Each structure stands twice: as C-alpha cells, then as structure tokens.
Amino acid sequence: MHLAREMYEDVAHMEKVEVPEEVFDKTFIRHLMLGTEETRRETELLHALHENFVEFRFEGTRCRGDRDIYTYGAMKYITNLKNHLTVNLERYMIRALFALYPGICPKGISAIINGITHDRKLEDDIEFVDKKASNQSTNKVSVIRADLQEHRAVMGLPNPTDKISELRKDKGRYYRLVLLYFVVLDRELERKAQVKLSGGK
C-alpha cells in the first residue's frame, strides 16, 4: 500500500487510476524484493520503481541457488496481500470512515459501507439514516449520498446499479481496485491528521 501511495502521490482524481496488473505478479514482486539485475524479464514500470524508490530495494546478497525460495516468498507475499485486501476491507473502512466523517451518525457510516460492500438498493439505506423531514437531516442525507458516490467511484462502482458481487468475479481487477481504495483512505486520513496538527493542540 505504501508503494502504491508513492506511485500515485501527485494524482488528484484517484478514481481514474488503473493499478497495473504487474503489481500482483510473482515475477514483479520477486524483482521488487531482490532487484532487477541480470533478469531476462524486466518491465519499464519495475525499473522505474527501483530507480525512484530506493527504500524498497533488497540490500542483502542474492544467491542463484535460492531462486525457488525467492519465488515461494513472492507467491506467499501475494497470497497474504490478497487475503488482507479481502478480509480487512470492511474493518478498515469502518475505522477510516469514522475518522474521516466524525459528524456523520453511525447509521450514515453504515449506509456508506453497505453501499459499497453489499448488493442492496442504496437509496433505501441512505434515506433510512434520518427519517425526520428537517433541513438538517436532508443536508446529512445529501452529504452521505455524495460521499458514497465518491467512494464507489474509486472502487470501480460509479453507477448505482453496479454491484460488488459482479466486480469480485474479475479477481485481478477487484484486488487492484481495493488496493487503490485503501491508498485513498490512507491518504485522506493522513491529510486530515495534518490539518488537525496544523490547527494546534
């Protein structure tokens, strides 16, 4: 996630970003860990990452006889990453959304999460947030609706009829979008923390 953040640091509209498929490729991960010297299959992206992000380089001694171990390590890393993106999506969203929108009630947070992770009619969820017909509740509902649309766009669900269950069928695209979404939430949390710190105690 840190590497993806660095890659898209200057991008303003993250919903338009396409995370490269190579990010989940075992050869890519192995080269990222061990370097690209003497490799037969080096991509421009991988070379650029090694040039631009020195902190991700492997500093140890590379042994030809340990090739299988390196490959296994890369495969294990990808498996752990995919598990993390699947299992922790909702948990990470709950923590991040409560921090990002402290003024929104728990039902509002729940509406945003359900609008992304569950295949249900979004409007019903949002309207249920506050049944009182006041200006304040109407404003809350419109804010929640706008936030939900923004989050769904990053997750590759720009249309109200788009379903997460359909997106999950394309595993490669799903993992890349969830990784991107984690990056967006992380970046927003950091920005909010900096604003708080700049405001004094």
Backbone hydrogen bonds in HBPLUS format (Angstrom, degrees):
<---DONOR---> <-ACCEPTOR-->    atom                        ^
c    i                          cat <-CA-CA->   ^        H-A-AA   ^      H-
h    n   atom  resd res      DA  || num        DHA   H-A  angle D-A-AA Bond
n    s   type  num  typ     dist DA aas  dist angle  dist       angle   num
A0005-ARG N   A0001-MET O   2.88 MM   4  6.10 150.6  1.96 145.5 154.1     1
A0006-GLU N   A0002-HIS O   2.99 MM   4  6.28 156.1  2.05 147.9 153.6     2
A0007-MET N   A0003-LEU O   2.96 MM   4  6.23 153.0  2.04 148.4 156.2     3
A0008-TYR N   A0004-ALA O   3.15 MM   4  6.36 147.2  2.26 145.2 151.9     4
A0011-VAL N   A0008-TYR O   3.18 MM   3  5.27 162.0  2.22 107.4 112.9     5
A0016-LYS N   A0013-HIS O   3.18 MM   3  5.99 165.9  2.20 119.9 124.2     6
A0017-VAL N   A0014-MET O   3.03 MM   3  5.23 164.8  2.05 111.3 116.1     7
A0023-VAL N   A0020-PRO O   3.26 MM   3  5.93 159.6  2.30 115.6 120.3     8
A0024-PHE N   A0021-GLU O   3.11 MM   3  6.08 164.4  2.13 128.8 131.4     9
A0025-ASP N   A0022-GLU O   2.87 MM   3  4.84 162.2  1.90 118.6 116.8    10
A0029-ILE N   A0025-ASP O   2.99 MM   4  6.32 163.2  2.01 157.7 161.9    11
A0030-ARG N   A0026-LYS O   2.86 MM   4  6.00 161.3  1.90 146.5 152.2    12
A0031-HIS N   A0027-THR O   2.92 MM   4  6.08 163.2  1.94 149.8 154.2    13
A0032-LEU N   A0028-PHE O   2.82 MM   4  5.99 148.4  1.92 144.9 155.1    14
A0033-MET N   A0029-ILE O   2.88 MM   4  6.11 149.1  1.98 147.3 155.0    15
A0034-LEU N   A0030-ARG O   2.88 MM   4  6.02 157.7  1.93 148.6 155.2    16
A0035-GLY N   A0031-HIS O   2.69 MM   4  4.91 143.1  1.82 136.4 141.1    17
A0047-HIS N   A0043-THR O   3.04 MM   4  6.29 163.9  2.07 151.1 155.5    18
A0048-ALA N   A0044-GLU O   2.89 MM   4  6.07 160.5  1.93 151.1 156.7    19
A0049-LEU N   A0045-LEU O   2.91 MM   4  6.19 153.3  1.98 150.1 157.5    20
A0050-HIS N   A0046-LEU O   3.03 MM   4  6.29 157.4  2.08 149.2 154.7    21
A0051-GLU N   A0047-HIS O   2.98 MM   4  6.24 146.3  2.10 144.7 154.4    22
A0052-ASN N   A0048-ALA O   2.84 MM   4  5.96 158.3  1.89 150.7 156.5    23
A0053-PHE N   A0049-LEU O   2.86 MM   4  5.59 154.9  1.92 146.6 151.8    24
A0056-PHE N   A0053-PHE O   3.18 MM   3  5.95 166.1  2.20 119.8 123.9    25
A0057-ARG N   A0054-VAL O   3.03 MM   3  5.48 167.6  2.05 118.8 122.6    26
A0066-ASP N   A0063-CYS O   3.10 MM   3  5.51 155.4  2.17 110.2 117.7    27
A0067-ARG N   A0064-ARG O   3.25 MM   3  5.65 149.6  2.35 122.1 120.4    28
A0069-ILE N   A0066-ASP O   3.02 MM   3  5.24 119.7  2.39 103.1 118.4    29
A0070-TYR N   A0066-ASP O   3.02 MM   4  6.37 158.0  2.07 158.5 165.0    30
A0071-THR N   A0067-ARG O   2.97 MM   4  6.26 157.5  2.02 149.6 156.0    31
A0072-TYR N   A0068-ASP O   2.89 MM   4  6.08 160.8  1.92 146.7 152.0    32
A0073-GLY N   A0069-ILE O   2.87 MM   4  6.07 157.4  1.92 147.1 153.8    33
A0074-ALA N   A0070-TYR O   2.97 MM   4  6.24 153.0  2.05 146.8 153.3    34
A0075-MET N   A0071-THR O   2.97 MM   4  6.25 158.9  2.01 150.8 156.5    35
A0076-LYS N   A0072-TYR O   2.87 MM   4  6.07 159.3  1.91 152.9 158.7    36
A0077-TYR N   A0073-GLY O   2.94 MM   4  6.10 151.1  2.02 142.1 150.2    37
A0078-ILE N   A0074-ALA O   3.02 MM   4  6.30 160.5  2.06 149.5 153.5    38
A0079-THR N   A0075-MET O   3.01 MM   4  6.26 160.6  2.05 148.1 153.5    39
A0080-ASN N   A0076-LYS O   2.95 MM   4  6.18 163.3  1.98 149.9 154.2    40
A0081-LEU N   A0077-TYR O   2.88 MM   4  6.11 155.5  1.94 149.8 157.2    41
A0082-LYS N   A0078-ILE O   2.91 MM   4  6.14 165.1  1.93 154.4 157.5    42
A0083-ASN N   A0079-THR O   2.95 MM   4  6.15 161.7  1.98 151.1 156.5    43
A0084-HIS N   A0080-ASN O   2.91 MM   4  6.06 155.4  1.97 144.7 151.7    44
A0085-LEU N   A0081-LEU O   2.96 MM   4  6.24 159.2  2.01 151.6 156.7    45
A0086-THR N   A0082-LYS O   3.01 MM   4  6.20 142.8  2.15 144.4 154.2    46
A0087-VAL N   A0083-ASN O   2.82 MM   4  5.84 170.4  1.83 159.3 160.9    47
A0088-ASN N   A0084-HIS O   3.05 MM   4  5.58 156.6  2.10 137.8 145.2    48
A0092-TYR N   A0088-ASN O   2.82 MM   4  5.75 164.0  1.85 152.5 156.8    49
A0093-MET N   A0089-LEU O   2.98 MM   4  6.13 153.8  2.05 146.4 154.3    50
A0094-ILE N   A0090-GLU O   2.98 MM   4  6.22 160.6  2.02 152.0 155.9    51
A0095-ARG N   A0091-ARG O   3.27 MM   4  6.56 170.6  2.28 150.5 151.6    52
A0096-ALA N   A0092-TYR O   2.94 MM   4  6.05 166.2  1.96 150.9 155.5    53
A0097-LEU N   A0093-MET O   2.79 MM   4  5.77 170.1  1.80 157.1 160.2    54
A0098-PHE N   A0094-ILE O   3.15 MM   4  6.20 161.9  2.19 148.0 152.5    55
A0099-ALA N   A0095-ARG O   3.28 MM   4  6.44 149.4  2.38 139.5 147.5    56
A0100-LEU N   A0096-ALA O   2.83 MM   4  6.06 151.5  1.91 149.8 158.9    57
A0101-TYR N   A0097-LEU O   2.86 MM   4  5.79 159.6  1.90 150.3 154.4    58
A0104-ILE N   A0101-TYR O   3.15 MM   3  5.61 156.8  2.21 113.9 120.5    59
A0108-GLY N   A0105-CYS O   2.84 MM   3  5.22 129.1  2.10 109.2 123.4    60
A0109-ILE N   A0105-CYS O   3.16 MM   4  6.64 153.3  2.24 152.2 159.9    61
A0110-SER N   A0106-PRO O   2.87 MM   4  6.10 160.5  1.91 148.4 154.4    62
A0111-ALA N   A0107-LYS O   2.88 MM   4  6.05 144.1  2.01 137.5 147.0    63
A0112-ILE N   A0108-GLY O   3.08 MM   4  6.42 152.2  2.16 147.1 153.4    64
A0113-ILE N   A0109-ILE O   2.99 MM   4  6.31 166.2  2.01 156.1 159.4    65
A0114-ASN N   A0110-SER O   2.83 MM   4  5.94 167.6  1.85 151.3 155.4    66
A0115-GLY N   A0111-ALA O   2.90 MM   4  5.86 144.5  2.03 135.9 146.1    67
A0116-ILE N   A0113-ILE O   3.09 MM   3  5.32 148.4  2.19 102.4 111.9    68
A0117-THR N   A0113-ILE O   2.82 MM   4  5.98 177.3  1.82 168.1 167.4    69
A0118-HIS N   A0114-ASN O   3.07 MM   4  5.05 151.0  2.15 127.1 132.2    70
A0120-ARG N   A0118-HIS O   3.13 MM   2  5.82 122.0  2.49 106.1  90.4    71
A0126-ILE N   A0122-LEU O   3.06 MM   4  6.37 161.9  2.09 157.6 162.7    72
A0127-GLU N   A0123-GLU O   2.86 MM   4  5.99 171.8  1.87 158.7 161.1    73
A0128-PHE N   A0124-ASP O   3.11 MM   4  6.10 140.0  2.27 138.2 148.1    74
A0129-VAL N   A0126-ILE O   3.07 MM   3  5.43 154.8  2.13 109.4 117.0    75
A0138-THR N   A0134-SER O   3.02 MM   4  6.23 155.9  2.08 148.2 155.3    76
A0139-ASN N   A0135-ASN O   2.90 MM   4  6.14 154.2  1.97 149.3 155.9    77
A0140-LYS N   A0136-GLN O   2.98 MM   4  6.27 157.1  2.04 146.3 152.7    78
A0141-VAL N   A0137-SER O   2.94 MM   4  6.17 162.8  1.97 149.9 153.9    79
A0142-SER N   A0138-THR O   3.01 MM   4  6.26 156.3  2.07 145.8 152.1    80
A0143-VAL N   A0139-ASN O   2.94 MM   4  6.16 153.3  2.01 150.5 157.9    81
A0144-ILE N   A0140-LYS O   2.89 MM   4  6.15 164.3  1.92 155.6 159.8    82
A0145-ARG N   A0141-VAL O   2.88 MM   4  6.06 157.9  1.93 146.8 153.3    83
A0146-ALA N   A0142-SER O   2.99 MM   4  6.15 157.5  2.04 142.2 147.8    84
A0147-ASP N   A0143-VAL O   2.92 MM   4  6.16 163.2  1.94 153.5 158.2    85
A0148-LEU N   A0144-ILE O   2.84 MM   4  5.98 160.1  1.88 150.5 156.4    86
A0149-GLN N   A0145-ARG O   3.00 MM   4  6.22 159.3  2.04 147.7 152.7    87
A0150-GLU N   A0146-ALA O   3.06 MM   4  6.30 154.0  2.13 145.4 152.4    88
A0151-HIS N   A0147-ASP O   2.96 MM   4  6.25 161.8  2.00 153.5 157.9    89
A0152-ARG N   A0148-LEU O   2.86 MM   4  6.05 162.0  1.89 153.8 159.3    90
A0153-ALA N   A0149-GLN O   2.99 MM   4  6.09 148.0  2.09 141.0 149.0    91
A0154-VAL N   A0150-GLU O   3.31 MM   4  6.64 156.6  2.37 145.7 150.1    92
A0155-MET N   A0151-HIS O   3.13 MM   4  6.40 148.7  2.23 143.5 152.5    93
A0157-LEU N   A0152-ARG O   2.67 MM   5  4.82 161.1  1.70 156.6 151.2    94
A0156-GLY N   A0153-ALA O   3.09 MM   3  5.17 158.3  2.14 105.8 109.6    95
A0162-ASP N   A0159-ASN O   2.98 MM   3  5.37 156.2  2.03 114.3 121.9    96
A0166-GLU N   A0163-LYS O   3.20 MM   3  5.41 129.8  2.47  99.0 110.9    97
A0167-LEU N   A0163-LYS O   3.19 MM   4  6.55 154.7  2.26 143.3 150.5    98
A0168-ARG N   A0164-ILE O   2.88 MM   4  6.12 150.7  1.97 150.7 157.9    99
A0169-LYS N   A0166-GLU O   3.21 MM   3  5.50 148.7  2.31 103.3 112.2   100
A0170-ASP N   A0167-LEU O   3.15 MM   3  5.81 148.3  2.25 115.9 122.9   101
A0174-TYR N   A0170-ASP O   2.92 MM   4  6.07 164.4  1.95 160.3 165.4   102
A0175-TYR N   A0171-LYS O   2.96 MM   4  6.14 169.5  1.97 161.3 161.3   103
A0176-ARG N   A0172-GLY O   3.29 MM   4  6.46 159.0  2.33 142.9 148.7   104
A0177-LEU N   A0173-ARG O   2.95 MM   4  6.16 154.9  2.01 152.4 159.1   105
A0178-VAL N   A0174-TYR O   2.94 MM   4  6.19 159.0  1.99 153.9 159.7   106
A0179-LEU N   A0175-TYR O   2.98 MM   4  6.10 161.8  2.01 147.2 152.4   107
A0180-LEU N   A0176-ARG O   3.04 MM   4  6.22 156.0  2.10 139.4 146.0   108
A0181-TYR N   A0177-LEU O   2.83 MM   4  6.07 150.7  1.92 144.0 152.6   109
A0182-PHE N   A0178-VAL O   2.88 MM   4  6.15 157.1  1.93 153.8 158.9   110
A0183-VAL N   A0179-LEU O   3.06 MM   4  6.34 154.0  2.13 145.0 152.2   111
A0184-VAL N   A0180-LEU O   2.96 MM   4  6.30 153.9  2.03 147.7 154.6   112
A0185-LEU N   A0181-TYR O   2.98 MM   4  6.28 166.8  2.00 156.5 158.5   113
A0186-ASP N   A0182-PHE O   2.90 MM   4  6.03 163.7  1.92 150.3 155.5   114
A0187-ARG N   A0183-VAL O   2.86 MM   4  6.01 157.7  1.91 149.2 155.3   115
A0188-GLU N   A0184-VAL O   2.94 MM   4  6.16 156.9  2.00 149.5 155.8   116
A0189-LEU N   A0185-LEU O   2.90 MM   4  6.12 156.0  1.96 150.0 156.6   117
A0190-GLU N   A0186-ASP O   3.02 MM   4  6.26 157.0  2.08 146.4 152.3   118
A0191-ARG N   A0187-ARG O   2.96 MM   4  6.18 157.9  2.01 145.9 152.3   119
A0192-LYS N   A0188-GLU O   2.93 MM   4  6.12 159.6  1.97 148.4 153.6   120
A0193-ALA N   A0189-LEU O   2.96 MM   4  6.16 154.1  2.03 144.5 151.8   121
A0194-GLN N   A0190-GLU O   2.96 MM   4  6.22 153.8  2.03 148.6 155.1   122
A0195-VAL N   A0191-ARG O   3.05 MM   4  6.32 152.4  2.13 146.1 153.4   123
A0196-LYS N   A0192-LYS O   3.04 MM   4  6.30 156.8  2.09 147.3 153.2   124
A0197-LEU N   A0193-ALA O   2.95 MM   4  6.20 158.5  2.00 148.4 154.1   125
A0198-SER N   A0194-GLN O   2.91 MM   4  6.07 155.4  1.97 146.1 152.8   126
A0199-GLY N   A0196-LYS O   3.13 MM   3  5.17 140.2  2.29  96.3 107.9   127
A0200-GLY N   A0197-LEU O   3.19 MM   3  5.56 161.3  2.22 114.5 116.0   128
